[in-house]
């Protein structure tokens, strides 16, 4: 059994070293490893409950999952096929993974005890764990499908932050999910409010920066819009506050310690490396930004480096005029919709100097970002995918239905 455990880690480790000779990229393989490891942890819990397979009681296990087997499995389902993607198309890679597991799992007895439906669990694992890990790793390594890979990252890090890290803290320390009984909805609402700046920051990274939150797959342009006009590290702030909220809700001092340790790491070692990298990539623009915007504590007014924009509103629309009267800022120009240099507008229109545009409720929300923090926070909420469309439907039905405004070339 000991030899089998060594081989389960050693063989994939050698495999990834050999495969790395085919590709020197780091971001794709690293993300696929994280995705596979987190996904396998979830799969282990489901497999145990469903009776698909269990592991022998051994030292060095997490909730009955031998850590060496966990890591070896994650390497096999994550970075190895990503590194070999140029010679191993995705369907063939998934087929090989199925064949390897179908041979290896029975051979690992008595370390692994298989239930009667273990092949069903294996198939579900390939679809729900290996496939997303491969898509995320391959798209990242090749710089493709920005929005889908950002969405996969959001899902991955949400599971890591809100389930795996707390579960490890409960297993090794104190607290537990049972303390949330009957209070899920209340804490879920509070958690969502805390997460809004981080979600908005991810949106800015993708739409305005052309990149993702992962350090090895960063934006290609300096992002100073959205939450970044007010605070330099909105994702870190939301992550730490979410962990502290969970620590209170689950009565876990261990999780609180993990959250504070994460904040200390981000403030110390990680910050020095990140600042050096950002200064190298953005030079004086980054230094000017950091002179105005701090970590951990937001400004009440947007920084002067927020991307300037223009907002066109219809003067003859009562709700639009009310919005116009409240939105005024040094970085936002308010224009009558009738002066728009193009086809007649049917909804409010926002255009930023970096080329970003928005229409309707989203345009007004973008304008609110220029006003101040009390206006900016609800704007980030309104700009979240799905909520922006819902807000637009409500506005069209109850507040200000779309209507044409005459441009300089007339209605078209």
C-alpha beads as a LAMMPS data file, in Angstrom:
LAMMPS data file: protein, C-alpha beads

412 atoms
411 bonds

1 atom types
1 bond types

-500.0 500.0 xlo xhi
-500.0 500.0 ylo yhi
-500.0 500.0 zlo zhi

Masses

1 110.0

Atoms # bond

1 1 1 0.000 0.000 0.000
2 1 1 2.873 2.397 0.787
3 1 1 4.503 1.654 -2.565
4 1 1 1.206 2.296 -4.340
5 1 1 0.876 5.680 -2.639
6 1 1 4.412 6.658 -3.628
7 1 1 3.761 5.639 -7.222
8 1 1 0.468 7.575 -7.339
9 1 1 2.408 10.760 -6.645
10 1 1 5.760 9.959 -8.268
11 1 1 4.481 8.830 -11.676
12 1 1 2.339 11.970 -12.301
13 1 1 5.178 14.169 -11.002
14 1 1 7.600 12.627 -13.513
15 1 1 4.915 12.917 -16.178
16 1 1 4.482 16.652 -15.630
17 1 1 8.248 17.205 -15.768
18 1 1 8.435 15.364 -19.078
19 1 1 5.367 17.144 -20.456
20 1 1 6.812 20.522 -19.439
21 1 1 9.458 20.059 -22.139
22 1 1 6.652 20.521 -24.682
23 1 1 5.418 23.826 -23.245
24 1 1 7.026 26.417 -20.969
25 1 1 3.822 28.245 -20.033
26 1 1 2.864 28.479 -16.371
27 1 1 -0.588 30.070 -16.149
28 1 1 -2.589 27.364 -17.931
29 1 1 -1.025 24.349 -16.203
30 1 1 -1.165 26.068 -12.794
31 1 1 -4.839 26.947 -13.140
32 1 1 -5.702 23.458 -14.351
33 1 1 -3.908 21.986 -11.329
34 1 1 -5.863 24.189 -8.911
35 1 1 -9.132 23.430 -10.703
36 1 1 -8.495 19.684 -10.688
37 1 1 -7.450 19.658 -7.016
38 1 1 -10.496 21.627 -5.875
39 1 1 -12.815 19.616 -8.107
40 1 1 -11.428 16.303 -6.847
41 1 1 -12.025 17.397 -3.257
42 1 1 -15.680 18.002 -4.120
43 1 1 -15.842 14.729 -6.067
44 1 1 -14.405 12.838 -3.084
45 1 1 -17.190 14.080 -0.814
46 1 1 -19.851 13.097 -3.361
47 1 1 -18.232 9.716 -4.105
48 1 1 -18.047 8.866 -0.416
49 1 1 -21.702 9.760 0.137
50 1 1 -22.818 7.908 -3.004
51 1 1 -20.710 4.826 -2.317
52 1 1 -18.768 5.053 -5.574
53 1 1 -15.411 4.515 -3.868
54 1 1 -13.668 4.928 -0.525
55 1 1 -10.048 4.884 0.588
56 1 1 -8.358 2.818 3.266
57 1 1 -7.745 4.522 6.592
58 1 1 -4.135 5.710 6.260
59 1 1 -1.959 8.457 7.680
60 1 1 -1.630 11.652 5.688
61 1 1 -5.265 11.822 4.610
62 1 1 -7.758 14.691 4.494
63 1 1 -11.295 13.591 5.304
64 1 1 -10.373 10.079 4.201
65 1 1 -8.668 11.200 0.979
66 1 1 -4.915 10.343 0.934
67 1 1 -3.150 13.610 0.157
68 1 1 -0.503 12.012 -2.073
69 1 1 -3.191 10.308 -4.154
70 1 1 -5.150 13.582 -4.270
71 1 1 -2.139 15.515 -5.584
72 1 1 -1.132 12.834 -8.097
73 1 1 -4.690 12.609 -9.405
74 1 1 -4.887 16.414 -9.729
75 1 1 -1.622 16.503 -11.709
76 1 1 -2.923 13.757 -14.010
77 1 1 -6.277 15.478 -14.625
78 1 1 -4.823 18.984 -14.784
79 1 1 -1.406 20.118 -16.030
80 1 1 -0.162 17.047 -17.909
81 1 1 -2.828 17.102 -20.658
82 1 1 -2.638 20.915 -20.783
83 1 1 1.111 20.818 -21.386
84 1 1 0.577 18.176 -24.085
85 1 1 -2.405 19.963 -25.691
86 1 1 -0.618 20.487 -29.038
87 1 1 -0.264 16.746 -29.539
88 1 1 -3.190 15.591 -27.398
89 1 1 -6.593 17.030 -28.453
90 1 1 -9.157 17.368 -25.688
91 1 1 -11.408 14.394 -26.639
92 1 1 -8.390 12.086 -26.853
93 1 1 -7.022 13.429 -23.564
94 1 1 -10.309 12.753 -21.760
95 1 1 -10.470 9.282 -23.304
96 1 1 -6.949 8.507 -22.087
97 1 1 -7.773 9.765 -18.599
98 1 1 -10.807 7.483 -18.505
99 1 1 -8.717 4.514 -19.640
100 1 1 -5.942 5.215 -17.106
101 1 1 -8.409 5.482 -14.231
102 1 1 -10.338 2.411 -15.378
103 1 1 -7.103 0.402 -15.204
104 1 1 -5.545 2.041 -12.148
105 1 1 -8.510 2.249 -9.754
106 1 1 -9.105 -1.557 -9.472
107 1 1 -5.336 -2.141 -9.342
108 1 1 -5.033 0.116 -6.269
109 1 1 -6.983 -2.279 -4.038
110 1 1 -6.915 -2.396 -1.004
111 1 1 -5.985 1.323 -0.938
112 1 1 -9.149 2.006 -2.945
113 1 1 -12.409 0.132 -2.385
114 1 1 -14.735 0.414 -5.373
115 1 1 -18.511 0.384 -5.180
116 1 1 -20.798 -1.195 -7.792
117 1 1 -21.341 2.116 -9.617
118 1 1 -17.820 3.496 -9.496
119 1 1 -17.608 3.872 -13.278
120 1 1 -20.600 6.219 -13.117
121 1 1 -18.719 8.325 -10.584
122 1 1 -15.657 8.239 -12.811
123 1 1 -17.663 9.486 -15.801
124 1 1 -19.255 12.261 -13.749
125 1 1 -15.822 13.247 -12.447
126 1 1 -14.395 13.503 -15.960
127 1 1 -17.260 15.734 -17.107
128 1 1 -17.572 17.879 -13.969
129 1 1 -13.904 18.091 -12.920
130 1 1 -11.426 17.082 -15.640
131 1 1 -13.254 18.795 -18.509
132 1 1 -13.531 22.251 -16.826
133 1 1 -9.926 21.963 -15.611
134 1 1 -8.776 21.225 -19.159
135 1 1 -10.842 23.993 -20.728
136 1 1 -9.586 26.537 -18.209
137 1 1 -5.981 25.438 -18.590
138 1 1 -6.023 25.230 -22.383
139 1 1 -7.857 28.523 -22.941
140 1 1 -5.515 30.290 -20.524
141 1 1 -2.363 28.777 -22.013
142 1 1 -3.426 29.816 -25.523
143 1 1 -4.908 33.201 -24.533
144 1 1 -8.359 32.304 -25.901
145 1 1 -11.980 32.714 -24.770
146 1 1 -11.388 35.475 -22.230
147 1 1 -14.935 35.757 -20.846
148 1 1 -15.519 31.980 -20.468
149 1 1 -12.187 31.500 -18.735
150 1 1 -12.898 34.432 -16.397
151 1 1 -16.237 32.843 -15.507
152 1 1 -14.513 29.512 -14.850
153 1 1 -11.993 31.283 -12.625
154 1 1 -14.781 32.950 -10.656
155 1 1 -16.468 29.596 -10.084
156 1 1 -13.200 27.904 -9.161
157 1 1 -12.066 30.495 -6.645
158 1 1 -15.572 30.797 -5.174
159 1 1 -15.527 27.063 -4.350
160 1 1 -11.959 27.322 -3.049
161 1 1 -12.675 30.352 -0.863
162 1 1 -16.167 29.552 0.367
163 1 1 -15.987 25.783 0.731
164 1 1 -12.548 24.165 0.612
165 1 1 -10.613 26.611 2.801
166 1 1 -13.331 26.701 5.488
167 1 1 -13.698 22.903 5.367
168 1 1 -9.944 22.468 5.907
169 1 1 -10.083 24.934 8.803
170 1 1 -12.969 23.022 10.386
171 1 1 -11.236 19.659 9.901
172 1 1 -7.896 20.752 11.336
173 1 1 -9.242 23.262 13.862
174 1 1 -12.641 24.241 15.201
175 1 1 -16.047 25.342 13.938
176 1 1 -18.343 23.685 11.456
177 1 1 -21.066 24.129 8.858
178 1 1 -23.702 22.972 11.344
179 1 1 -23.586 26.398 13.019
180 1 1 -25.089 27.886 9.860
181 1 1 -28.273 25.866 10.240
182 1 1 -31.283 28.127 9.683
183 1 1 -29.118 31.157 8.893
184 1 1 -27.945 30.382 5.377
185 1 1 -30.121 33.017 3.756
186 1 1 -29.078 35.806 6.123
187 1 1 -25.358 35.117 5.820
188 1 1 -25.732 34.514 2.095
189 1 1 -27.147 38.007 1.638
190 1 1 -24.355 39.541 3.714
191 1 1 -21.765 37.534 1.789
192 1 1 -23.168 38.680 -1.534
193 1 1 -22.967 42.332 -0.484
194 1 1 -19.350 41.813 0.534
195 1 1 -18.571 40.056 -2.749
196 1 1 -19.975 42.809 -5.007
197 1 1 -16.728 44.857 -5.213
198 1 1 -14.709 41.735 -6.042
199 1 1 -17.149 40.657 -8.754
200 1 1 -17.129 44.173 -10.183
201 1 1 -13.327 44.159 -10.126
202 1 1 -13.244 40.885 -12.061
203 1 1 -15.580 42.466 -14.611
204 1 1 -13.239 45.456 -14.998
205 1 1 -10.241 43.183 -15.440
206 1 1 -11.974 41.367 -18.294
207 1 1 -13.816 44.217 -20.049
208 1 1 -11.431 47.112 -19.492
209 1 1 -8.102 45.385 -18.866
210 1 1 -8.294 42.379 -21.186
211 1 1 -7.168 39.909 -18.521
212 1 1 -8.165 37.839 -15.496
213 1 1 -7.589 37.920 -11.706
214 1 1 -5.020 35.103 -11.875
215 1 1 -1.542 36.604 -11.306
216 1 1 -0.015 34.738 -14.274
217 1 1 -2.864 35.775 -16.583
218 1 1 -3.221 39.473 -15.701
219 1 1 -4.801 42.395 -17.583
220 1 1 -2.777 43.856 -20.427
221 1 1 -3.869 47.404 -19.535
222 1 1 -3.778 49.204 -16.196
223 1 1 -7.294 49.146 -14.725
224 1 1 -8.323 52.336 -12.902
225 1 1 -12.091 52.121 -13.402
226 1 1 -14.849 50.494 -11.363
227 1 1 -13.746 49.607 -7.825
228 1 1 -10.140 50.386 -8.766
229 1 1 -10.988 54.087 -8.842
230 1 1 -11.582 53.796 -5.081
231 1 1 -9.414 50.989 -3.704
232 1 1 -6.348 49.188 -5.030
233 1 1 -7.169 45.645 -3.875
234 1 1 -10.953 45.093 -3.927
235 1 1 -10.682 41.339 -4.526
236 1 1 -8.412 40.808 -1.544
237 1 1 -10.642 42.938 0.691
238 1 1 -13.770 41.000 -0.304
239 1 1 -12.022 37.635 0.102
240 1 1 -10.749 38.400 3.609
241 1 1 -14.089 39.863 4.721
242 1 1 -15.937 36.813 3.363
243 1 1 -13.661 34.464 5.314
244 1 1 -14.126 36.540 8.481
245 1 1 -17.901 36.508 7.980
246 1 1 -17.799 32.718 7.605
247 1 1 -15.570 32.472 10.682
248 1 1 -18.157 34.345 12.751
249 1 1 -21.065 32.379 11.290
250 1 1 -19.411 28.981 11.835
251 1 1 -17.733 29.910 15.163
252 1 1 -14.301 29.045 13.844
253 1 1 -11.241 30.708 15.340
254 1 1 -9.148 28.613 12.948
255 1 1 -10.840 30.144 9.930
256 1 1 -10.459 33.651 11.387
257 1 1 -6.757 32.955 11.880
258 1 1 -6.496 31.737 8.268
259 1 1 -8.213 34.924 7.040
260 1 1 -5.920 37.201 9.039
261 1 1 -2.898 35.188 7.924
262 1 1 -4.013 35.652 4.332
263 1 1 -4.300 39.398 4.871
264 1 1 -0.822 39.498 6.396
265 1 1 0.613 37.537 3.473
266 1 1 -1.120 39.813 0.948
267 1 1 0.160 42.907 2.753
268 1 1 3.707 41.609 3.093
269 1 1 5.259 39.155 0.660
270 1 1 2.592 39.215 -2.051
271 1 1 2.319 43.012 -2.135
272 1 1 6.044 43.535 -2.666
273 1 1 6.103 41.126 -5.603
274 1 1 2.885 42.496 -7.110
275 1 1 4.006 46.134 -6.836
276 1 1 7.310 45.319 -8.480
277 1 1 5.570 43.549 -11.354
278 1 1 3.004 46.331 -11.866
279 1 1 5.666 49.020 -11.759
280 1 1 7.657 47.123 -14.361
281 1 1 4.628 46.822 -16.657
282 1 1 3.021 50.237 -16.185
283 1 1 5.905 52.428 -14.964
284 1 1 4.909 55.987 -14.077
285 1 1 1.179 55.348 -14.568
286 1 1 1.227 52.778 -11.765
287 1 1 3.181 55.075 -9.437
288 1 1 0.744 57.924 -10.082
289 1 1 -2.190 55.612 -9.398
290 1 1 -0.725 54.329 -6.128
291 1 1 -0.134 57.859 -4.875
292 1 1 -3.910 58.330 -4.880
293 1 1 -5.394 54.893 -4.223
294 1 1 -4.641 52.783 -1.144
295 1 1 -4.969 49.127 -0.244
296 1 1 -7.629 47.990 2.244
297 1 1 -9.321 51.371 2.783
298 1 1 -11.404 52.948 -0.017
299 1 1 -11.533 56.566 -1.074
300 1 1 -14.849 58.412 -0.837
301 1 1 -14.303 60.110 -4.216
302 1 1 -12.892 58.505 -7.370
303 1 1 -9.213 58.963 -8.093
304 1 1 -8.238 61.457 -10.761
305 1 1 -6.969 58.552 -12.879
306 1 1 -10.459 57.109 -13.359
307 1 1 -11.080 56.805 -17.094
308 1 1 -13.043 59.905 -18.170
309 1 1 -16.376 59.341 -19.856
310 1 1 -19.430 60.983 -21.374
311 1 1 -23.043 60.208 -20.568
312 1 1 -25.870 61.156 -22.941
313 1 1 -29.306 61.604 -21.308
314 1 1 -32.619 62.771 -22.746
315 1 1 -33.486 66.253 -21.460
316 1 1 -37.184 65.661 -22.144
317 1 1 -37.344 62.526 -19.976
318 1 1 -38.295 63.234 -16.354
319 1 1 -36.402 60.298 -14.762
320 1 1 -33.413 61.009 -17.026
321 1 1 -33.357 64.647 -15.942
322 1 1 -33.468 63.576 -12.286
323 1 1 -30.488 61.310 -12.876
324 1 1 -28.642 64.110 -14.673
325 1 1 -29.131 66.465 -11.718
326 1 1 -27.448 63.986 -9.379
327 1 1 -24.557 62.973 -11.592
328 1 1 -21.819 65.522 -11.860
329 1 1 -18.138 64.869 -11.547
330 1 1 -14.847 66.148 -12.834
331 1 1 -14.326 63.003 -14.923
332 1 1 -17.849 62.741 -16.378
333 1 1 -19.347 64.960 -19.060
334 1 1 -23.142 65.037 -19.239
335 1 1 -24.553 65.598 -22.711
336 1 1 -28.119 65.891 -24.039
337 1 1 -29.123 62.809 -26.021
338 1 1 -30.159 65.070 -28.882
339 1 1 -26.500 66.015 -29.330
340 1 1 -25.293 62.448 -29.782
341 1 1 -23.183 62.313 -32.980
342 1 1 -24.852 59.320 -34.519
343 1 1 -28.161 57.503 -34.889
344 1 1 -30.892 58.635 -32.520
345 1 1 -30.543 57.152 -29.048
346 1 1 -33.376 55.131 -27.549
347 1 1 -31.677 54.767 -24.163
348 1 1 -28.987 56.534 -22.182
349 1 1 -25.515 56.122 -23.651
350 1 1 -22.114 56.042 -21.923
351 1 1 -18.757 56.207 -23.684
352 1 1 -15.401 56.166 -21.920
353 1 1 -12.123 57.437 -23.287
354 1 1 -10.754 53.888 -23.375
355 1 1 -13.477 52.831 -25.830
356 1 1 -15.800 51.143 -23.338
357 1 1 -19.505 51.780 -23.987
358 1 1 -22.765 51.022 -22.179
359 1 1 -26.445 51.600 -22.811
360 1 1 -29.547 52.106 -20.693
361 1 1 -29.292 51.277 -17.012
362 1 1 -25.698 50.156 -17.501
363 1 1 -24.848 53.593 -18.924
364 1 1 -26.339 55.344 -15.890
365 1 1 -24.508 52.917 -13.604
366 1 1 -21.229 53.746 -15.330
367 1 1 -21.975 57.414 -14.754
368 1 1 -22.624 56.747 -11.065
369 1 1 -19.087 55.399 -10.713
370 1 1 -17.791 58.931 -11.294
371 1 1 -19.909 60.482 -8.528
372 1 1 -18.556 58.963 -5.324
373 1 1 -18.388 55.734 -3.335
374 1 1 -22.007 55.870 -2.134
375 1 1 -23.118 56.020 -5.762
376 1 1 -20.440 53.689 -7.096
377 1 1 -21.272 50.698 -4.895
378 1 1 -24.882 50.298 -6.155
379 1 1 -23.586 50.843 -9.683
380 1 1 -21.324 47.801 -9.327
381 1 1 -24.368 45.828 -8.225
382 1 1 -26.369 47.026 -11.250
383 1 1 -23.543 46.087 -13.631
384 1 1 -23.319 42.443 -12.525
385 1 1 -24.163 40.004 -15.347
386 1 1 -27.849 39.108 -15.238
387 1 1 -28.726 41.849 -12.779
388 1 1 -28.025 44.474 -15.430
389 1 1 -30.602 42.895 -17.732
390 1 1 -33.135 42.527 -14.922
391 1 1 -32.669 46.178 -13.968
392 1 1 -33.141 47.180 -17.602
393 1 1 -36.390 45.195 -17.865
394 1 1 -37.751 46.809 -14.694
395 1 1 -36.730 50.277 -15.884
396 1 1 -38.304 49.772 -19.305
397 1 1 -41.541 48.510 -17.778
398 1 1 -41.998 50.828 -14.800
399 1 1 -39.753 53.890 -14.947
400 1 1 -38.543 55.108 -18.343
401 1 1 -39.444 52.997 -21.379
402 1 1 -37.085 53.312 -24.366
403 1 1 -37.888 56.258 -26.600
404 1 1 -36.057 57.949 -29.471
405 1 1 -34.082 61.139 -29.077
406 1 1 -33.387 63.238 -32.136
407 1 1 -29.709 63.365 -33.062
408 1 1 -28.087 65.882 -35.321
409 1 1 -28.946 63.675 -38.279
410 1 1 -32.535 63.131 -37.150
411 1 1 -34.290 59.939 -36.079
412 1 1 -33.224 56.808 -37.947

Bonds

1 1 1 2
2 1 2 3
3 1 3 4
4 1 4 5
5 1 5 6
6 1 6 7
7 1 7 8
8 1 8 9
9 1 9 10
10 1 10 11
11 1 11 12
12 1 12 13
13 1 13 14
14 1 14 15
15 1 15 16
16 1 16 17
17 1 17 18
18 1 18 19
19 1 19 20
20 1 20 21
21 1 21 22
22 1 22 23
23 1 23 24
24 1 24 25
25 1 25 26
26 1 26 27
27 1 27 28
28 1 28 29
29 1 29 30
30 1 30 31
31 1 31 32
32 1 32 33
33 1 33 34
34 1 34 35
35 1 35 36
36 1 36 37
37 1 37 38
38 1 38 39
39 1 39 40
40 1 40 41
41 1 41 42
42 1 42 43
43 1 43 44
44 1 44 45
45 1 45 46
46 1 46 47
47 1 47 48
48 1 48 49
49 1 49 50
50 1 50 51
51 1 51 52
52 1 52 53
53 1 53 54
54 1 54 55
55 1 55 56
56 1 56 57
57 1 57 58
58 1 58 59
59 1 59 60
60 1 60 61
61 1 61 62
62 1 62 63
63 1 63 64
64 1 64 65
65 1 65 66
66 1 66 67
67 1 67 68
68 1 68 69
69 1 69 70
70 1 70 71
71 1 71 72
72 1 72 73
73 1 73 74
74 1 74 75
75 1 75 76
76 1 76 77
77 1 77 78
78 1 78 79
79 1 79 80
80 1 80 81
81 1 81 82
82 1 82 83
83 1 83 84
84 1 84 85
85 1 85 86
86 1 86 87
87 1 87 88
88 1 88 89
89 1 89 90
90 1 90 91
91 1 91 92
92 1 92 93
93 1 93 94
94 1 94 95
95 1 95 96
96 1 96 97
97 1 97 98
98 1 98 99
99 1 99 100
100 1 100 101
101 1 101 102
102 1 102 103
103 1 103 104
104 1 104 105
105 1 105 106
106 1 106 107
107 1 107 108
108 1 108 109
109 1 109 110
110 1 110 111
111 1 111 112
112 1 112 113
113 1 113 114
114 1 114 115
115 1 115 116
116 1 116 117
117 1 117 118
118 1 118 119
119 1 119 120
120 1 120 121
121 1 121 122
122 1 122 123
123 1 123 124
124 1 124 125
125 1 125 126
126 1 126 127
127 1 127 128
128 1 128 129
129 1 129 130
130 1 130 131
131 1 131 132
132 1 132 133
133 1 133 134
134 1 134 135
135 1 135 136
136 1 136 137
137 1 137 138
138 1 138 139
139 1 139 140
140 1 140 141
141 1 141 142
142 1 142 143
143 1 143 144
144 1 144 145
145 1 145 146
146 1 146 147
147 1 147 148
148 1 148 149
149 1 149 150
150 1 150 151
151 1 151 152
152 1 152 153
153 1 153 154
154 1 154 155
155 1 155 156
156 1 156 157
157 1 157 158
158 1 158 159
159 1 159 160
160 1 160 161
161 1 161 162
162 1 162 163
163 1 163 164
164 1 164 165
165 1 165 166
166 1 166 167
167 1 167 168
168 1 168 169
169 1 169 170
170 1 170 171
171 1 171 172
172 1 172 173
173 1 173 174
174 1 174 175
175 1 175 176
176 1 176 177
177 1 177 178
178 1 178 179
179 1 179 180
180 1 180 181
181 1 181 182
182 1 182 183
183 1 183 184
184 1 184 185
185 1 185 186
186 1 186 187
187 1 187 188
188 1 188 189
189 1 189 190
190 1 190 191
191 1 191 192
192 1 192 193
193 1 193 194
194 1 194 195
195 1 195 196
196 1 196 197
197 1 197 198
198 1 198 199
199 1 199 200
200 1 200 201
201 1 201 202
202 1 202 203
203 1 203 204
204 1 204 205
205 1 205 206
206 1 206 207
207 1 207 208
208 1 208 209
209 1 209 210
210 1 210 211
211 1 211 212
212 1 212 213
213 1 213 214
214 1 214 215
215 1 215 216
216 1 216 217
217 1 217 218
218 1 218 219
219 1 219 220
220 1 220 221
221 1 221 222
222 1 222 223
223 1 223 224
224 1 224 225
225 1 225 226
226 1 226 227
227 1 227 228
228 1 228 229
229 1 229 230
230 1 230 231
231 1 231 232
232 1 232 233
233 1 233 234
234 1 234 235
235 1 235 236
236 1 236 237
237 1 237 238
238 1 238 239
239 1 239 240
240 1 240 241
241 1 241 242
242 1 242 243
243 1 243 244
244 1 244 245
245 1 245 246
246 1 246 247
247 1 247 248
248 1 248 249
249 1 249 250
250 1 250 251
251 1 251 252
252 1 252 253
253 1 253 254
254 1 254 255
255 1 255 256
256 1 256 257
257 1 257 258
258 1 258 259
259 1 259 260
260 1 260 261
261 1 261 262
262 1 262 263
263 1 263 264
264 1 264 265
265 1 265 266
266 1 266 267
267 1 267 268
268 1 268 269
269 1 269 270
270 1 270 271
271 1 271 272
272 1 272 273
273 1 273 274
274 1 274 275
275 1 275 276
276 1 276 277
277 1 277 278
278 1 278 279
279 1 279 280
280 1 280 281
281 1 281 282
282 1 282 283
283 1 283 284
284 1 284 285
285 1 285 286
286 1 286 287
287 1 287 288
288 1 288 289
289 1 289 290
290 1 290 291
291 1 291 292
292 1 292 293
293 1 293 294
294 1 294 295
295 1 295 296
296 1 296 297
297 1 297 298
298 1 298 299
299 1 299 300
300 1 300 301
301 1 301 302
302 1 302 303
303 1 303 304
304 1 304 305
305 1 305 306
306 1 306 307
307 1 307 308
308 1 308 309
309 1 309 310
310 1 310 311
311 1 311 312
312 1 312 313
313 1 313 314
314 1 314 315
315 1 315 316
316 1 316 317
317 1 317 318
318 1 318 319
319 1 319 320
320 1 320 321
321 1 321 322
322 1 322 323
323 1 323 324
324 1 324 325
325 1 325 326
326 1 326 327
327 1 327 328
328 1 328 329
329 1 329 330
330 1 330 331
331 1 331 332
332 1 332 333
333 1 333 334
334 1 334 335
335 1 335 336
336 1 336 337
337 1 337 338
338 1 338 339
339 1 339 340
340 1 340 341
341 1 341 342
342 1 342 343
343 1 343 344
344 1 344 345
345 1 345 346
346 1 346 347
347 1 347 348
348 1 348 349
349 1 349 350
350 1 350 351
351 1 351 352
352 1 352 353
353 1 353 354
354 1 354 355
355 1 355 356
356 1 356 357
357 1 357 358
358 1 358 359
359 1 359 360
360 1 360 361
361 1 361 362
362 1 362 363
363 1 363 364
364 1 364 365
365 1 365 366
366 1 366 367
367 1 367 368
368 1 368 369
369 1 369 370
370 1 370 371
371 1 371 372
372 1 372 373
373 1 373 374
374 1 374 375
375 1 375 376
376 1 376 377
377 1 377 378
378 1 378 379
379 1 379 380
380 1 380 381
381 1 381 382
382 1 382 383
383 1 383 384
384 1 384 385
385 1 385 386
386 1 386 387
387 1 387 388
388 1 388 389
389 1 389 390
390 1 390 391
391 1 391 392
392 1 392 393
393 1 393 394
394 1 394 395
395 1 395 396
396 1 396 397
397 1 397 398
398 1 398 399
399 1 399 400
400 1 400 401
401 1 401 402
402 1 402 403
403 1 403 404
404 1 404 405
405 1 405 406
406 1 406 407
407 1 407 408
408 1 408 409
409 1 409 410
410 1 410 411
411 1 411 412
